[in-house]
Amino acid sequence: MAAKNQDSPVMITILGPTATGKTRLAAQVAHQLNGEIISADSRQVYRGMNIGTGKDYADYQVDGRQIPFHLVDIADAGYEYNVFEFREDFYMAFAEIQNRRKQPILCGGTGLYLEAVLSGYKMVKVPVNAELREKLSSKRIDELNLILSEFRELHNTTDSTDIQRTIRAIEIEEYLKNHTRQLNDFPQIKSVIFGLQFDRQIIRQRITERLKSRLEGGMIEEVKTLLDSGLQPAQLSFYGLEYRFLTDYVTGKITYDDMFALLNTAIHQFAKRQMTWFRRMEKKGFQIHWIDGNLKDSEKVGLVLDVFDRGRVEEINHIGI
């Protein structure tokens, strides 16, 4: 590969909505560039939550070689890992990869995590306020939303519909009201960003097919195992999507058919929100080079390598579409 000047990007980022094959592409690119992958997935950090979070470990095997990956399986299920911790963990992994003279590749679909490191966010670490949590624990979601609305406009639908996340949001706002902002700033990392996308109908088909495969592959049993390990239903529901609806099914709150229908719809909606986030990133100035997911693997890899190697980042808006 041609040498890069100081203005060339030092990292490759591969993003996209769920079920687009991000990890597979990242691993194949890493195989070509002697790279290592840093995961940007807010749920794959948890041990024991494998099928439901889509940890496709097989994707990290390319031509018999194990591609190194980071920030997967680093926290216990039940722990509330957050973007502040991700940001710190990312920079440690990034530095280690650079010290080994390997190519760092950021890969994932959690927009907040991706943007936090690509933009150089200034962030505040907010500790748990057990007294406040206890005080809020008996309140209904509408009461919690009313409290949160006193601090800021309610723009995050996840915060405003999930009790635990809304309590955490109030906890953060309460802390910021009473404390001087202690900012932990990191340098902004220059990266060339690629996005995988399919036609909306194809994404819907891929999501449904993958859901059926994961249910047949033991996702229900995974949830049962997590509950048997001592996790409470509310703790699992905190992680949303698969874990929320499967927990309701396993605990007898809904039928299998209702679970499948509700979960399938929720994942479709989630994929749509992911694309909305990525489009918003573009409006903020991030240049995302969209790649048609229908292309052959070799063509996708070739496009990534060509743009990254030649340093033509500023010249290309969309490729392979």
LUMLOFI-362522 format. One record per atom (N, C-alpha, C): z, x, y; residue in three letters. Coordinates in steps of 0.1 Angstrom, whole numbers, plus 2048, in hexadecimal, padded with zeros to 3 digits. Atoms other than C-alpha are relative to their C-alpha. Layout:
<pts>
ZXYALA
...
</pts>
This chain:
<pts>
8008097F4MET
800800800MET
80080980CMET
8017F97F3ALA
7F880C823ALA
80D801807ALA
7F47FF7F8ALA
81481A838ALA
8007F780BALA
7FE80A7F4LYS
822803853LYS
80680780CLYS
7FA7FA7F4ASN
82A80C876ASN
80D7F9803ASN
7F38057FDGLN
84B804887GLN
7FF7F1804GLN
80180E7FCASP
83D7E2893ASP
7FD7F77F5ASP
80480980CSER
8347D6870SER
80D7F97FBSER
7F4808805PRO
84B7BC860PRO
8078087F5PRO
7F97F980AVAL
8667CB84AVAL
8047F77F4VAL
7FC80980AMET
86B7AC835MET
7F57F57FEMET
80880B804ILE
857791823ILE
8097F47FEILE
7F880D802THR
86476D825THR
7F67F67F9THR
80880B807ILE
85775280DILE
8087F4800ILE
7F980C7FFLEU
86272F814LEU
7F77F47FCLEU
80780C803GLY
85870B80DGLY
8097F67FBGLY
7F780B806PRO
8656EA801PRO
8028027F1PRO
7FD7FF80ETHR
8736E57DFTHR
7F47FD7F7THR
80B80280AALA
85C6E77C0ALA
7F3805804ALA
80D7FA7FCTHR
8426FD7D0THR
7FD80D7FATHR
8027F4807GLY
84771C7BBGLY
80380D809GLY
7FC7F57F8LYS
8577337D5LYS
80580C7F9LYS
7FA7F5808THR
86B7487BDTHR
7F58077F8THR
80B7FA808ARG
84D74E7A6ARG
7F7809809ARG
8087F87F8LEU
83875A7C3LEU
80880C805LEU
7F87F57FAALA
8547707D2ALA
80280B7F5ALA
7FE7F780BALA
85A7807B0ALA
7F38087FDALA
80D7F9803GLN
8357887ABGLN
7FC80980CGLN
8027F77F5VAL
8337977CEVAL
80980C7FFVAL
7F67F5802ALA
8527AB7C7ALA
7FC80A7F6ALA
8057F880BHIS
8427B87A7HIS
7F680A806HIS
80A7F87FBGLN
8257C57BBGLN
80580B80AGLN
7FB7F77F5LEU
83A7D57D7LEU
80C8077FDLEU
7F47FA803ASN
8577E27C4ASN
80C7FA808ASN
7F78077F7GLY
86C7C87D6GLY
80C7F97F9GLY
7F4807805GLU
88D7B57D2GLU
8017F3808GLU
7FF80D7FAILE
8937907DAILE
80D7FC805ILE
7F38057FBILE
8AE7827F0ILE
7FE7F1801ILE
80180E800SER
8B375D7E9SER
8067F980CSER
7FB8087F5ALA
8B7745806ALA
8017F17FCALA
7FE80E805ASP
8C27267F3ASP
80F7FD800ASP
7F28037FESER
8E37167FCSER
8087FC7F4SER
7F980480CARG
8EB70A7D9ARG
7FF80A7F4ARG
8017F680BGLN
8DE7267C3GLN
80A80B800GLN
7F57F6800VAL
8FB73B7CEVAL
80B7FD7F6VAL
7F4804809TYR
9127277B6TYR
7FD8037F1TYR
8007FD80EARG
919733793ARG
8027F37F8ARG
7FE80B808GLY
915719778GLY
7F77F4804GLY
80980B7FBMET
8FE70378DMET
7F2805800MET
80D7FA803ASN
8DD70E77EASN
7F47F7800ASN
80C809802ILE
8C66F2774ILE
7FF7F780DILE
8008097F4GLY
8D06DB791GLY
7FC80780DGLY
8047F97F4THR
8CA6F67ABTHR
7F28077FETHR
80D7FB802GLY
8A970179BGLY
80080F7FFGLY
8017F1802LYS
8B2725792LYS
7F68037F4LYS
80B7FD80AASP
89272E780ASP
80180F7FDASP
7FE7F2803TYR
89E74F772TYR
7F48067FATYR
80C7FB806ALA
87E75375EALA
7F680580AALA
8097FC7F5ASP
86B75677FASP
80280E804ASP
7FD7F27FBTYR
87C777786TYR
7FB80A7F6TYR
8067F7809GLN
86B786767GLN
7F1800802GLN
80F7FF7FDVAL
84879376FVAL
7FB80C7F7VAL
8067F5809ASP
8347A6754ASP
80B8087F9ASP
7F57FA807GLY
8547AD741GLY
80A808808GLY
7F67F97F6ARG
8667BB760ARG
8097F6807ARG
7F78087F9GLN
8857AC76EGLN
80080480FGLN
8007FE7F1ILE
8827A8794ILE
80E7FE805ILE
7F38017FBPRO
8A37AF7A5PRO
8017F480APRO
7FE80B7F7PHE
8B17917B8PHE
80F800805PHE
7F38007FAHIS
8CF78B7CFHIS
8047F3805HIS
7FA80C7FBLEU
8E676F7DBLEU
7FD7F47F8LEU
80080A80AVAL
8E375B7BCVAL
80C8027F7VAL
7F47FF809ASP
9027537A7ASP
80B80A806ASP
7F67F77FAILE
91A7637C0ILE
80D7F8804ILE
7F48087FCALA
9337467C6ALA
8037F67F4ALA
7FC80A80AASP
94772F7AFASP
7FD7F2805ASP
80280E7FDALA
93D70A7ADALA
80D7FA805ALA
7F48067FAGLY
9556F77C3GLY
80380780DGLY
7FE7F97F4TYR
9567117DETYR
7F67FC80ATYR
8098047F5GLU
947708800GLU
7FA80C807GLU
8087F57FBTYR
92F725806TYR
7F97FB80DTYR
8068057F4ASN
921724829ASN
7F680A806ASN
80B7F87FAVAL
90573283FVAL
80680D806VAL
7FA7F47FAPHE
91D74B850PHE
80180A7F5PHE
7FE7F780BGLU
92575A82EGLU
7F28057FBGLU
80E7FD805PHE
900759824PHE
7FB80B809PHE
8057F77F7ARG
8F776C843ARG
80580E7FEARG
7FA7F3803GLU
91078883CGLU
7FB8067F3GLU
8047FB80DASP
90678A818ASP
7F1804800ASP
80E7FC7FFPHE
8E178B821PHE
7FF80E806PHE
8027F37F9TYR
8E57A9838TYR
80580B7F7TYR
7FB7F680AMET
8F97BC81DMET
7F58027F6MET
80A7FE80AALA
8DE7B5803ALA
7F3807806ALA
80C7FB7F9PHE
8C27BD81CPHE
80280F802PHE
7FE7F17FEALA
8D27DF825ALA
8008087F3ALA
8007F980DGLU
8D77E8800GLU
7F28017FBGLU
80D7FF805ILE
8B37E07F8ILE
7F880A808ILE
8077F67F8GLN
8A67F5815GLN
80580E7FDGLN
7FB7F2804ASN
8BD81280BASN
7FA8047F3ASN
8077FC80CARG
8AC8117E9ARG
7F1801802ARG
80E7FF7FCARG
88B8127FBARG
7F77F67F8ARG
80780B807LYS
8817F17EBLYS
7FB7F680BLYS
80580A7F7GLN
86E7D47FCGLN
8087F4800GLN
7F880D800PRO
8857B7807PRO
7F77F4801PRO
80880D7FFILE
877794801ILE
80A7F5800ILE
7F780C7FELEU
88A77680ELEU
7F97F47FALEU
80680B806CYS
8837577FACYS
8097F47FECYS
7F880C802GLY
8907337FBGLY
7FB7F5809GLY
80380C7F9GLY
88F711809GLY
80A7FA809GLY
7F68057F8THR
8AF70D81CTHR
7FE80580FTHR
8047FD7F3GLY
8A370C840GLY
80A807809GLY
7F57FB7F8LEU
8C4713850LEU
80380F7FDLEU
7FE7F2805TYR
8C973383BTYR
7F5809805TYR
80C7F87FDLEU
8A673F841LEU
80080380FLEU
8017FE7F1GLU
8A773A867GLU
80C808805GLU
7F47F87FCALA
8CA749869ALA
7FE80F800ALA
8037F2801VAL
8BD76B85FVAL
7F3804807VAL
80D7FD7F9LEU
89A76986DLEU
8017FF80FLEU
7FF8027F1SER
8A675F890SER
80B809805SER
7F57F87FBGLY
8C5776892GLY
80A7F7806GLY
7F68097FBTYR
8DC758897TYR
80D807804TYR
7F37FC7FDLYS
8FD75F8A8LYS
8097F57FALYS
7F980A808MET
91774E892MET
80F802801MET
7F2800800VAL
93C745891VAL
8067FC7F3VAL
7F980380DLYS
952746872LYS
80B7F7803LYS
7F680A7FDVAL
967727872VAL
8097FE7F3VAL
7F880180CPRO
98572785APRO
8037F27FDPRO
7FC80E805VAL
991709846VAL
80D7FC807VAL
7F58067FAASN
9A96F2858ASN
8067F57F7ASN
7FB80980BALA
9BD6E283BALA
8067F4806ALA
7F980B7F9GLU
9D26CD853GLU
7F67F5805GLU
80A8097FALEU
9B36BE864LEU
7F97F97F4LEU
80780680CARG
9A16B8842ARG
8097F57FAARG
7F780A806GLU
9C06A5835GLU
8007F4809GLU
7FF80B7F6LYS
9C1690855LYS
7F37F87FFLYS
80D807800LEU
99C687852LEU
7FC7FA7F2LEU
80480480ESER
99B68282CSER
8007F17FDSER
7FF80F803SER
9A465D82DSER
7F67F8808SER
8098077F7LYS
98A654847LYS
7F27FD7FALYS
80E804805ARG
969642840ARG
7F6808807ARG
80B7F87FBILE
948652847ILE
7FC7FC80EILE
8038047F2ASP
94263D866ASP
80A80480AASP
7F67FB7F7GLU
963647874GLU
7FF80F803GLU
8027F27FELEU
95C66B86ELEU
7F4803809LEU
80B7FE7F8ASN
93A66887EASN
8037FD80FASN
7FC8037F2LEU
94A65989DLEU
80880C806LEU
7F87F47FCILE
96267789FILE
7F680B803ILE
80A7F57FELEU
94568F89BLEU
7F77FE80CLEU
8098037F5SER
93067D8B5SER
80780380DSER
7F97FC7F3GLU
94B6858CFGLU
7FE80F803GLU
8027F27FDPHE
9436AA8CBPHE
7F1802803PHE
80E7FD7FFARG
91D6A98C8ARG
7F87F47FBARG
80A80A805GLU
8FE6948C1GLU
7FF8017F1GLU
8027FF80ELEU
8FA68B89DLEU
7F18017FCLEU
80E7FE803HIS
8D969B893HIS
7FE8047F2HIS
8017FB80EASN
8E16A8870ASN
8037F47F7ASN
7FD80C809THR
8DD68B857THR
8098037F5THR
7F77FD80BTHR
8EF69E83CTHR
80E7FF804THR
7F28017FBASP
90E6A2851ASP
8047F2802ASP
7FC80D7FCSER
90E67E85CSER
8007F67F4SER
7FF80980BTHR
90B66F839THR
8098047F5THR
7F77FA80BASP
921686823ASP
80D802806ASP
7F37FF7FAILE
946683829ILE
80580E801ILE
7FB7F2800GLN
94F6A781FGLN
7F980880BGLN
8087F87F6ARG
9336B6835ARG
8037FB80EARG
7FD8057F3THR
93C6A0852THR
80E805804THR
7F27FA7FDILE
9616AB850ILE
7FE80E803ILE
8027F27FDARG
9556CF84FARG
7FA80180EARG
8078007F3ALA
93F6C886EALA
80B7FE80BALA
7F68027F7ILE
95D6BA880ILE
80A80C801ILE
7F87F5801GLU
9726D7875GLU
7FA80C809GLU
8067F67F9ILE
9596EF884ILE
8007FD80FILE
8008047F2GLU
9566DC8A5GLU
80E801806GLU
7F27FF7FCGLU
97C6DA8A8GLU
80480F803GLU
7FD7F17FFTYR
97F7008A3TYR
7F980580CTYR
8087FA7F4LEU
9647088BDLEU
8067FB80DLEU
7FA8067F4LYS
9766F18D6LYS
80C808804LYS
7F37F97FEASN
9967058D3ASN
80080F7FFASN
8017F2802HIS
98A7288CDHIS
7F5806808HIS
80B7F97FATHR
9767428DFTHR
7F68047F6THR
80A7FD80AARG
9557478CEARG
80080F7FDARG
8007F2804GLN
9577678BAGLN
7F28017F9GLN
80E800806LEU
93276F8B3LEU
7FE80C7F8LEU
8047F5809ASN
927784896ASN
7F1801800ASN
80F7FF7FEASP
9047908A0ASP
7FA80A7F7ASP
8077F6808PHE
8EC7A1889PHE
7F2802806PHE
80D7FE7FAPRO
8CA7B0892PRO
7F67F67FAPRO
80B809806GLN
8AB79A88EGLN
7F78097F8GLN
8097F9809ILE
8967A5871ILE
7F27FB801ILE
80E8047FFLYS
8717A5875LYS
7FA7FD7F2LYS
80580480DSER
860793859SER
7F37F8801SER
80C808801VAL
83F785850VAL
8037F47F7VAL
7FC80C806ILE
844761845ILE
7F57F97F9ILE
80A808807PHE
83074F82APHE
8077F37FCPHE
7FB80D805GLY
83472A821GLY
7F67FB7F5GLY
80880680BLEU
828719801LEU
8007F1803LEU
80180F7FEGLN
81C6F5805GLN
7F57FA7F7GLN
80A808808PHE
80A6DA7F1PHE
7FE7F3808PHE
80280E7FBASP
7FC6B87FAASP
80D7F87FDASP
7F3808802ARG
81969F7FDARG
8007F97F3ARG
80080880CGLN
80E68B7DFGLN
80280A7F4GLN
7FE7F680BILE
80D6AB7C9ILE
80E804800ILE
7F27FC800ILE
82F6B57D5ILE
8097F57F9ILE
7F980B807ARG
83C6937CAARG
7FF8007F1ARG
8027FF80EGLN
82D6977A8GLN
80780C7FAGLN
7F97F4805ARG
83B6BA7A4ARG
80F7FE800ARG
7F2803800ILE
85D6AE7AEILE
8047F77F4ILE
7FD80A80ATHR
85D691796THR
7FF8077F2THR
8027F980DGLU
8506A7779GLU
80B80A7FEGLU
7F57F6801ARG
86A6C2780ARG
80D7F97FDARG
7F3808802LEU
8866A8781LEU
8017FC7F1LEU
80080480ELYS
87C69A75FLYS
80380C7F7LYS
7FE7F4808SER
87A6BD751SER
80F805800SER
7F37FB7FFARG
89C6C775EARG
80A7F67FAARG
7F780A807LEU
8AD6A7751LEU
7FF8027F1LEU
8027FE80EGLU
89E6AE72FGLU
80580E7FCGLU
7FC7F3803GLY
8A86D2732GLY
80F803801GLY
7F17FE801GLY
8CE6CC735GLY
8077FF80EGLY
7F98017F3MET
8D56C475AMET
80C7F67FFMET
7F580A801ILE
8EB6A6750ILE
80C8087F9ILE
7F57F8807GLU
8FF6BD738GLU
80680A809GLU
7FB7F77F6GLU
9026D6754GLU
80B7FA809GLU
7F78077F7VAL
9136BD76AVAL
80D7FC7F8VAL
7F5803809LYS
92A6B274DLYS
80980D7FFLYS
7F87F4801THR
9346D6748THR
80780480CTHR
7F97FD7F3LEU
93C6DB76DLEU
80C7F7802LEU
7F48097FELEU
9526BC76DLEU
80B8047F6LEU
7F67FC80AASP
9636C774CASP
80780D804ASP
7FA7F37FCSER
96A6E975DSER
80B7FE80ASER
7F68037F7GLY
9816D7775GLY
7FC7FC80EGLY
8068057F4LEU
96A6CF792LEU
8027F1801LEU
7FF80E7FEGLN
9706AD7A1GLN
7F37FA804GLN
80D8067FDPRO
9536947A5PRO
7FD80280FPRO
8037FE7F2ALA
9576977CBALA
7FB80E803ALA
8057F37FEGLN
9536BC7C9GLN
7F28037FDGLN
80E7FF804LEU
9336BA7B6LEU
7F77F8809LEU
8088087F7SER
92669F7CDSER
7FD80780DSER
8027F97F4PHE
92A6B67EAPHE
7F3808800PHE
80C7F8800TYR
90C6CA7DETYR
7F37F7800TYR
80B8097FEGLY
8F66AB7E1GLY
7F57FF7F5GLY
80C802809LEU
8D56A17D0LEU
8047FF7F2LEU
7FE80180EGLU
8D76A87ABGLU
80E7FE7FCGLU
7F2801804TYR
8FC6AC7AATYR
8077F3804TYR
7FB80D7FBARG
90468D7BEARG
7FC7F57F7ARG
80580C808PHE
8EF6757AAPHE
8038027F1PHE
7FC7FE80ELEU
8F6685788LEU
80F7FE7FELEU
7F2803801THR
91B68478ETHR
8037F1800THR
7FF80F800ASP
91865F796ASP
7FC7FB7F3ASP
80580480DTYR
90565B776TYR
80A8037F5TYR
7F77FB80BVAL
91D670760VAL
80D7F8801VAL
7F48077FFTHR
93B65E76ETHR
7FF7F07FFTHR
80280F803GLY
92C63B767GLY
7FE7F880DGLY
8028087F4LYS
92563178BLYS
7F27F9801LYS
80D8057FFILE
90062C787ILE
7F98027F2ILE
8087FF80DTHR
8E7628769THR
7F780C801THR
80A7F5800TYR
8CF64375ETYR
7F47FD808TYR
80C8037F8ASP
8B163176CASP
80380080FASP
7FD8007F1ASP
8C262C78EASP
80280F804ASP
7FF7F27FCMET
8CC65178EMET
7F3807802MET
80D7FA7FFPHE
8A965C787PHE
7F87FC80CPHE
8088057F5ALA
8996467A1ALA
80680480DALA
7F97FC7F4LEU
8B364E7BCLEU
7FE80F802LEU
8017F27FFLEU
8B26737B5LEU
7F2805803LEU
80E7FD7FDASN
88D6757B4ASN
7FC7FD80EASN
8038037F2THR
88A6647D5THR
80780980ATHR
7F87F77F8ALA
8A567A7E4ALA
7FA80D801ALA
8077F2800ILE
89369A7DAILE
7F37FF808ILE
80C8017F8HIS
87368D7E9HIS
80380080FHIS
7FC8007F2GLN
885686809GLN
80580E805GLN
7FB7F37FDPHE
8966A8808PHE
7F480A803PHE
80B7F87FEALA
8746B9804ALA
7F97FE80EALA
8068047F3LYS
8676A6823LYS
80980680BLYS
7F77FA7F6ARG
8866B2837ARG
7FE80F801ARG
8037F27FFGLN
87F6D582DGLN
7F4804808GLN
80C7FD7F9MET
85C6D483AMET
8027FD80FMET
7FD8037F2THR
8696C485ATHR
80780C806THR
7F87F47FBTRP
8816E285ETRP
7F680B802TRP
8097F57FFPHE
8656FB858PHE
7F67FE80CPHE
8098037F5ARG
84E6E9871ARG
80780380DARG
7F87FD7F4ARG
86A6EB88AARG
80280F803ARG
8007F27FEMET
86D710884MET
7F3805806MET
80C7FB7F9GLU
84971488DGLU
8007FC80FGLU
7FF8047F2LYS
84F7018ADLYS
80980A808LYS
7F77F77F9LYS
86A71A8B5LYS
7FA80E801LYS
8077F37FFGLY
8517378B1GLY
7FF8087F4GLY
8027F980CPHE
85374188DPHE
7F27FD7FBPHE
80D802805GLN
83174787FGLN
8008007F1GLN
80080280EILE
82E73A85CILE
7F27FF7FBILE
80D7FF806HIS
80F743848HIS
8007F77F3HIS
7FF80980BTRP
80A725832TRP
7F58037F5TRP
8087FD80CILE
7FB72A80FILE
7FF7F47F8ILE
80380C809ASP
7EB70F7FAASP
8068037F2ASP
7FA7FE80CGLY
80170B7DCGLY
7F77FE7F4GLY
80980280BASN
7E37017C7ASN
7F880C7FCASN
8077F4803LEU
7D57247C8LEU
8068077F3LEU
7FB7F880BLYS
7D873B7AALYS
80B809804LYS
7F67F77FDASP
7F67517A8ASP
7FB80D806ASP
8067F37FBSER
7E17707ADSER
7FA7FF80ESER
8058027F2GLU
7D17617CCGLU
80B7FF80AGLU
7F58017F7LYS
7F27597DBLYS
80680E803LYS
7FB7F27FEVAL
7FF77C7D5VAL
7F7808808VAL
80A7F87F9GLY
7DF78B7E2GLY
8017FD80FGLY
7FF8037F2LEU
7E2778803LEU
80D805806LEU
7F47FB7FAVAL
806782808VAL
7FF80F802VAL
8017F17FFLEU
7FF7A7801LEU
7F680480BLEU
80A7FC7F6ASP
7E07A7817ASP
8067FF80EASP
7FA8027F3VAL
7F2798835VAL
80B80A803VAL
7F47F77FEPHE
8117AD831PHE
7FB80F801PHE
8047F2800ASP
7FF7CE82AASP
7F780380CASP
8097FD7F5ARG
7E57CC845ARG
8067FE80EARG
7FA8027F3GLY
7FD7C1860GLY
7F97F6809GLY
8088097F8ARG
7E77A486BARG
8087F3803ARG
7F780B7FFVAL
80578D870VAL
7FC7F780CVAL
8028087F4GLU
7FC783893GLU
7F27F9801GLU
80D8047FFGLU
7D877C88CGLU
7FD7F47F7GLU
80380B80AILE
7DB76286FILE
8097F5802ILE
7F780B7FFASN
7E9740873ASN
8017F87F3ASN
7FF80780DHIS
7E172F852HIS
7F68077F7HIS
8097F980AILE
7D373E832ILE
8007F87F4ILE
80180780DGLY
7C772F812GLY
8007F1801GLY
7FF80F7FFILE
7C870B820ILE
7F27FB801ILE
</pts>
